[in-house]
Each structure stands twice: as C-alpha cells, then as structure tokens.
Amino acid sequence: MRIGLLTEGGYPYVGGEGRLWCDRLVRGLDRHEFDVYAFSSGQAQEDAGWVPLPPQVRRVRTAPLWASEDDGVVYGRRARRLFSEHYGQLAATLCAPTDGSAPEADRFATALHGLAELARDRGGLVAALRSETAVRALERACRAPGARRTAREARVPDLLAVAAHLERALRPLSLDWYDEDGLGAVDLCHATAGGVTALPGLLAHHFFGVPLLVTEYGVRLRTHYLTRPDSPAAVRSLLAAFHGRLAAETYRRAAFITPGNAHARRWQERCGADRTKLRTVYPGMDPAPFAEVGESQSADPHTLLWSGRVEPAKDLVSLLHAFAEIRRQEPKTRLRVIGGPTGPEGAAYLGHCKALAAHLFPDEADGPHAVGDNPVSFEELGGPGLRTCADAYAGAAVTVLSSVVEGFPVGLVEAMFCGRATVSTDVGAVVEAVGGTGLVVPPRNPRALAEACVSLLRDPERRTRLGAAARARALELFTVDQNISAFHGLYLETVTRTPARRALLDGVQPFAAPAEARLPGHWTEPAPRPVPTWALHTPVPATETTR
C-alpha cells in the first residue's frame, strides 16, 4: 500500500525528534511505498539535509512552518465574507465554554474545513490570516454574549498574539498537498505526532476519505498546556482551547490512535480519544549495540550512572544531594553524569550542578577535575572510553533516573538492554517501562533515592537478578521488530476497514502497489478491455484487500 507519512521537525532531516524511529519504520516496512510530507523546524535543520532514504520512499514534500512569506493572494468581496464567517465561527468555538459537546466539536470542524476549502479554491490563506479582518473576527467572538470570562478579558495585545499563533498553526491549510496527485493518492495517512502535524491528515480525510492513523509518543496537547506560563490568562485560555479542539477533532477522525505508553494513553482519553481506537505501541529500539554489554554482566560494583540531556526537568540537584548521603554510607561509590546541556538554560543548569558537586564534596574537588579525581564526574559521549551509550552502561553497576518530568524513558530502556539494575523516580511512563525489574521512588525525594541506591550497591546478587529480568523485559517489549510488526498490522487493519476509493482501468485496486505487481506475469500487463460499469461497484473480498 501507499503510506503518507506526516512528520514535524524530524524525518527525513538529519536532526530532530522522531527521526530514528521513523527511519526504522520505513526501512522495516519495505513492501509498502511511502510518501513523506515533512514540516521542518528551522533553517539549520534544512541546511543539515536529509538522511539517506531507502527506495520505498517514493516522494518527499516539505514545508517550513517556522517561516511563511505572504502568498500575495487578494480576496474579493465574496471571499472576504466567507473567510470572515469561517474564521469567526472557529474563534467562537474557542471562546465558548469547553464542555466537550458534539455541537461545539461540529462547529469547530465545519469552520476548519471551510477555511481549508477556501484556501484550496483561492490559492492560500496566509494573507487573510494576517489581516485586520482576522483580528476583528476574533475580537467579536471574545466580546459576544456567552463567551468565557477569560476570553472577554482579552485586550488588543492579547488578540494580536492569539491571531499570530493561529496564523502559524493554520499554515498547513495553505499548502498545495491536497490534490489527487498528493495526499489524495495515498491509501493511508500516518501522522507521527498530534497537533499541527496531523492537520494535513485531517484534510486528506475530509477531501478524499483517506483514513488517518495518529502516533503520539508525547501528547502535543500536554506540551501546549505547559508552555507560555508567563502569557496573559486570556492568551493561554484561547490557545489551550484551540489546541484542545484540534486534538479532539484529530482523535475523532482517526481510525486508530497509537500512544507510546499508558501515560500518553491516559492523556488522550482525557482529551476525548475513543478508548476503542487506542492501541499502545511502544517505541522500537535496536538492542544490537547493547548485546555485548548485556551478556557480559561485568561492571564496577561501586559506580552509579546517570545519562541523558542536562536540563532542570532531570533534577540532577536531587541526585547530587542523594549521592552525598550514599557516600556517607558507601564511601567507595562514584557517580558518573553523562550527557550534554540543551540550549542556554541547560548550560546554566549544568554549571549550577558542577558548583553544587564542588560544594558537597569540598575535600575532593581541589584537583584538576579530571574524570576519576572526585566522586562526581561530568562527561559527554565521544570522550575517552565513551564512544557509545553502551560504553557508559558497561562501567556502572546501577543506572539512576532522577527526573521530575519524563515521557518514555529511553535511557532507562537502554540500561535494561544492558542488563543493569535501575533506580528511578515515579514519573511519566517509568513504572510501565521498568515493570517489576527495578526500584522506583517518589520524585524530589533525595533520601528515598539514596536508600534505594544503597540497597542495590550492598546486594550484588539482587542487582544481577534485577538486571537479568530487566534485559528480558526490554527484549520482549521494546525492540524495533515489535514496533514494526504492530504498525504493519494496524496499516492492514485500517485499509481493510476503508472502502476502496479509486476505480482504475484494470479494476478496483485497494492498494497503490499490489503484491503481484512485483512479479513478472500476465497480471502486470494492461487489461485488454475496460471493466464493465457494474464491476466497479463490486465489493472487494477481505482476503484480496489484505494481500
């Protein structure tokens, strides 16, 4: 079949989130064809280029949503009236009380589709979304009777900020992807994230009836709730309403929704996802780089390891305070912190953590600060003896995660592949990933973290037993093979539930490239005569659809 893969800030670009699992998915499903529709995250990402693409990627179309030039489209009187009506209706749904009612959901969908149809007919919406007409329509919605109090309190700067955000979020409506040779030609759209990433899939479903599958390893709506903490209440309220309506509409139209863990699944259900559509598909990771370490079981029995991106959410401060208590009980213990900062905030946090380590261990921080000169070392991959993540896990008996916010703990699963015992804070999907193979403590509790680490440091037999169980669990649940197999089954199930949309000269063809087309024979030759009209309406048996 032919898959329209929708991505944002990742595949097929060299850098970005989700790039690796998308690449593994595409390469693993080499019997299908992929059209990639990608949103880039910035000029630097575009300059870095693409990863090498396998032959099953037949086409790539990109759009830079981070920048958009004025399309120069000038609307006439009728088009301006239609735009004002559709945009005003969309704005009204954002100002109305958020009760999850079906009429409000239908109003939002009608307004969104009306704007999409106007963009397709008139050549774009960019200029219209930036116009005074849009701001005035938003203002009327905020001042209308029955609008929420926070919406009524919106001032002119708030309205301008919301209108600018909506213009960026609705840029996918102005793309030229929605025709018979674009998304209309695919059998299924797979959005690799929610929110704006899934918007082209929603429009493909509206214009052509293409089924939509949505994968969320991190719920985009939750991210929007946590951003803009310093914005005025009116701005936060209106933007939260927009992204909430968009998420609910995406979940309503999707054939299947695949959260990456139960934590994301609970968020999706709270945001309106139908439980019958949800299928948990864990991220697929390659266990091969960790096989040698996992089978050797040799490690320094006095070393703790933390690895990841250095940022405040990882709560290294609590880990350092916990390590001070660990050192009092087990003086030989060392802590290796492996990872680099993310942006200026991460760099400042790393500096703070290094200063704290020097303060907590003053007698041991007088040396040149080389690795091994004091009990806490800060390192990055690529240094001496640290070519890969596996090298880091090989040298530590216990892996520690101290986060206060976490999605799916990839680093923890890597440690499990290596057969290492783990101590983690109970955040995000940690308990779901670890199961009963590691120790879990409350976040922001250095004493509990220290006690758990000490108990494992003093019991090598227990460490070995937990590490072996962790490795077996990771190999069963979190490999690339299980991920690819799950999506392959969902692709087939989705298409078999969807009526064939295109009647071709050689009959009804449910997939873009049927399996027999790859083999030489009479079935690859053109049909000698057109198929009778009655044959075009004959239902396709399920056995033929799933071939």
N, C-alpha and C positions, 0 to 999 in steps of 0.2 A: 504494500500500500504506500501511499504518498503522505508523508507527515509534514505539516507546517510547524516547525519548532520556533516558538516565540521566546526570545531571551532579552534581558536588560543588563547591561554592564558586565557581560561575561562572554560566553561562547558566541562567535568563533575568535574573539580577540585573545591576545596572549595573556593579558591580565584581567582580573575581575572575578567576582564571586560566581560560583556555579560552573565555571569553565570546565573543570576537570570531570565532574560527573556527567555533564552534557557530552563531552568528548567520548567518554567511556560508553555512554548510552548509544550514541550514533554508531560508534565502531562495533559495538556488540550486536546491534540490530542491522547487520549488513544486508539482509534480504529485503529491506524496505528502502524507499527513497526519502530523502529529507530535503525540504526547502527551509532554509534558516532565515528568519526575519528578526533582526537584531537591533536593539537600541544601544548606542554607545553611551558611556558615562562621561566622556570628556575628550579634549583634543589629544592629551597624552596617550590615552588608550588607543585612539585611532592611529596615531603616529607609530605606536608599537607594532601594529599589524596583527595578522591572524595566525592562529596555529595551523599546521599542515592539515588539510581536510581530506578525509577518505573519499573514494569515488562515489559513494552513495549520497553524498551531499551534492545535489544537482544544481542548486542555485542559492545564492546568498544576497539578501537585500537588507540594507542598513539605513538607519535614520538617527541623526544626532538630536535627541530631545533636549539636550543641555543648551542648545542654541538653535534659533529659528529666525530666518530672515522674513521680512514682510513679503507675503506672497503677491502683493500688488493687485489682489482681486478687489474690484469695486462693485459693491452690490447696488442693484437698482432698488426702487421703492418697494416692490413686492418682496424681494429677497430680504431687505432690511426688516420688513414687517414679520416675515417668517422667522428670521433669526431672533428678533426681539421676543416673539411668542415662545419659541422653544427654549431659549436661554432663560427667559423669565420663569417658565414652568420648572426648569431644572433648579433655579435659585429658590423658588418657592418650596420645593421639597427639602432644601437644606435648612430653611427657616422654620418649617413645620415641626411639631413635636415628634421625636423619634420613638415611635411606638411599634415599629416593625409591621405595620398593617399592610395588607395587599394593595389597597388603592394607592398608597404613597409609593410603594415599590413600582407599581404600574406607571404612575406619573413620571417617576424618575426614568424608567426605561423608555417611555414614549418620548420624553424630551431628549434623551441621549440619542435615540435612533433618528429623531427629527433633525438634530444637528448633524449627524453623520450623513444623512441623505442630502441635506443642504450642501455640505462640504463636497460630496461626490458630484452633485449636479452643477455647482458653481465654481469648482476648482480650488476650494480651500476655505478655512475659517480663521486663519491667523490674523488677518487684519480686523475681522469682525470681533474676535475675542479680545483684541486690544483696544477696541473703540470705546468711545464715551457711551454708546448705546448699551454695551455690556454692563458698564458700571451703573448706569441709571436703572437698568432692569434689576440688578442685584439690590440696589437701594430700595426700589419699590417693594421687592419681596421682603426685605427686612422691616419696612415700615407698615406692611399690610396687617390688618386685624388678624389676630390669632397667631402671629409669629412669636417664636420663643423670646424670652426676655433678653437673653444674651445676644440674639440677633438684632433686636430693637435697639440695643445699646451701641451698635456698630457706628463708628464715626467715619469721616471721609478717608483718613489714612488706613483704617481697617478695611474699608470696602476696596480700596486700591490694592492692598496687599492680597486680599482674597481673590480678586479678579485676576491679578497677575499669576497666582498659584493655579487657578483654574485654567488659565490660558496654557500654562506649561503642561498640566495634566491632560488636557484635551487635544494636544498636538497630534496624537495618533489619528484623530478623525480626519485630518487634512492630508494624510499620506495617499499615495496612488497604489496602494496594495490591494484594493478591494475591487477586483475585476475578475473575469473568467480565466485570465491567464495568471492571476496572482493567487490570493488565498481562496478564490473560487475553484481552483484546480486541485486542491489538496483533499484527501479523504478524511483528515482529522487534524485539528489544531491542538498542539501540546504547549501550554504556557508554563514556563519553568518558574514562574512566580505569579503572585496575585497582583492586584492593583493595576497600574498603567500597563504592565507587561501583558496582562490578559485582555486588555481592551481590544486589540486587533482580532483576537479570537471571538470576542463577543460580537463584533461587527461582521465577521465571516459567518457566524451562526445566523445573524439577522438577515444578511443579504443572500446567503446561499444555502443555509441549513447545514453548514459544516459542524459536526459535533466537536465539543471542546472538552479537553482534559486539563485540569489545573493542578500543578505540583507546588506545594509551599513547604520548604524546609524551615523557613522563618516567616511567620504571618506578617504580611506587609501592613495590615491594619494596625496591629500592635505597635509596629515601628512608628507609624504616624501618631498614635496616641502619646508616644514617649518623646516626640520631637517638638520643637518650638515651645519649650517651657517658659520662655520669657515673653512670648507674644501676648497681646491683649486677649481677654477671655472671649470676645466676640470672634476674633480670628481663629482661635483654637476651636471654638464651637462649630463654626461654619465649615472649616476644613475637615474636622472629625466627622461631621455629618456627610460631607461629600464622599470621603473615602469609605465610610460605613455603608452608604448607599451603593457605591460601586462594588464593594466586596460582596454585599448581599445579592446584587444582580448577577455578579460573576458566579457565585455559588448556585444561584437558582438556575442558571442556564447551562452550567457544566454537566456533562454526562457523568463524569467521575471527578472526585477531588482526592488527591493523594498527599496527605500530610506526612512529614518525615518522622513524626513521633507523636505520642499521645498528648504531650504538652501542646503542640500545634493543633492537634485534633480538637482538644477542648476549646481552644480559642475559636476555631472555625465553627463549631457547634453554637457557641455563644453569639457568633456574628451571623447566624442564620443558615448555616450549611445543613442540608438534609442528611441525617445520620446514615440513611440507606445508600448515599452516594460516596461515603467516605471509605477509603482503602488506605491503611497505613503502609507506606513503602519506605523502609529505612534507607539512608544514603549508602551507596555501594562504595566500598574501599578495597584497594588492592592489597591482599595480605602478603604477597610475594616478598616485598622488601623487608618484611619483619619476620620471615620464616626462620632464618638462621638464628636470630636472637631468641625467638620463641622456643626453639628446640634446644638451645644450649643451656638455658637456665643459670648461667654464670653471671653474677653481678656483685658489686661491692655491697656487703651487708650493712654498711654504715652510711649509705648515701641516699638522700631523698632527692627527687627530681620534680621540678615544675617546668612546664613548657607551654608556650602559646604567645599571643600578642600581648605586649605590655601596655595595659590601659587600666584606668580606675575600676572598671567593672570586674576585673580579675582579682581585686582585693589582695594584692601582694602584701599590703601593710599588715593585715590579719595573719597572713602566713609567716611573716618575719617575727611578729610577736609570739606566735605559736612555736616557732623554731627556737626562740630564746628559752622557752620552757622545756622543749625537747633536749636542748643542750645541757640544761641543769640535771636532767635525769639520765641522759645518754651522752656524755661529753665527747665521744668519738664521732658523733654524727656530723655530716656535712650536708649542705643544701646547694644544689645547682639550679639556678634560674636561667633557663634557655629560651631566648626569644627577643625580638626587637620591638621598639616602640611603633605606634601607629599615629603619625602626624605630630604636630607640636604638643598637643595635650599628652600624648603617650610619652614623648621625650621628657616633658616636665615631670611626669609621674615616675618615670624610670630614675631620674635624678633624685627625686624625693626618696625613693626606695633605697637607693645606694647610700644616701645620707643617713637614713634610718638604720640600715645594716651597720654602718660605721659607729653609730651611736650605741646600738645594742651590744656590739662586740668591740669595745674600745681597745682592749688589750691585744686584739688580734687583727686590728685594722691599721696598724702602723707601717706595714710592709709596703711593697710596690703594687699591691692589689693584683698581682698575677693570679691565675687560676691555681688554687691549692694553697695559697698563702693565708687565707682566712676561711672560716667555715661557710660563708656565703659567697658564691661566685656568680657573677652575671656574665653570660656568654651568648653568642649568636651562632646559628648554624653556618658552617663554612670555615670555622676556626680549626685549630689543631685538634685532630681526633673527632671532629664533629662534622663530617661530610654530609650525613643524612640524619633523619629523625631516629632511625634505628640505632645509630651510634650513641645517641643520647640515652635512649632507654636501656641500652646494653650495660651501661655503667652504674645503674641505680637499682636498689632493691625495692623501693616503694615510689610510686608516682602519686603526686598530690595535685588536686584541683581545689582552688580556694575561691572560686567566683561567687559573686552575688547576683549576676545575670548571666545566663548561658542558654543557648539554643540546644542543638545536638552536639555533645562534647566529642568532637573528632579526635582531639589529642588523647582523650581517655580511651577511646576505642583503639587507637594505635598502641597504647600501652597494653591493652588487653591482647592484641595480636602478638605482642612480645612476651606474653605470659607473666606480666608483672602485677603484683598486688597493688590496689589503689585505695586512696583515701580521698573522698570528695565531699563537697558541700551539696546539700539537697536543693538544687536549683534546676530550672528547665527540665530537660529530659535525662538528667543524670541517673536517677533511680531506674528509669526504664532501660537505659543502656547497660548499666552495671548489673542489674538484677541482684542476685544474692552473692555475687562474686567479689564484692569489695565493701569497704566500710564507708558509710555515709553519715555526715554530721550536719547540724544546722549551720547556715551561713553566718558570717560575722561573729564567730564564737571561737577565738583562738585556743581557749582551754580545751574544748571538745576536740578540736583539730589536733592539738598536741597529744592528748590522751590516745586517740586512735592511732597516730603515727608511732608512738612509743610501744603500744601493744603489738604492732606488727614487727617493729625493729627487734623486740625481745623474743619473738616466736618465729624462727625461720621455717619450721615445719608448716605453720599456718600460712605463712607467706607463699610457700611453694604450692600448697593446696589451693589457695585462692587464685594464684596466678594461672594454674592449670585450668581451673574452672572458667576463668575469665577468657583465656585463649579459646577454649571450646565454644563458649557462648558467642564470641566475636566471629569465629569461623562459620557458625551456623546462621547468624542473623545479619551480619553487616558486610558481606562480600559483594563485589561487583556482580557476580553471577546471579545472586538472588535479586538484586536490583533490576538487572536487565530482564530476567525471567518474569518478574512481576509486571513490568511495563509492557512487555510483549503480550502477555495475557490480557492486559487492560486494553491495549490497542485493538486486538482482535474482538474482544467482547463489545467494545464501543461501536466498531464498524458493523458488526453483525446486527446490532440493535437499530442501526440507522438505515432507512431505505436508500437504495441506490438513487443518486441524483442526476446521473448523466446517461443518456441513451446514445450509444455510439453506433456507427455503421455496422460493426460486427456483433451487435447485440448489447445487452446490458452488461456492463463491466464494473463489478463492485470495487475493484482495486485499481490504482493507477497503473501498476505493472504486475499482472497476474503471474503466478509462479511458472506456468507453462511457456510464457514468453521468453524465458531464459534458455529454453531448449529448442534445438532445430526440429522442424517438423511441419506438417501441413497446417497446424493451428496458428503458426506465425505468419501465414500468407493472408492477403486481403480476401475478404469474403467475396464470392463471385457475384452476388446479387444482394440488394438491400433486404433487410429483415422486414417482414410484414408488420403493419402497424400494431396488430394485436399482440405481437411478440414483445413489443417494447413495454407492455404493461403486465407481463407475466412475472409473478413474484419469483425472486431468486431463492432457491433452497439454501438453508443454513450451511449445509455441507459444502456447497460451492463457495459461499461467501468466506468461509474460514480457511480455504485452501491457501 
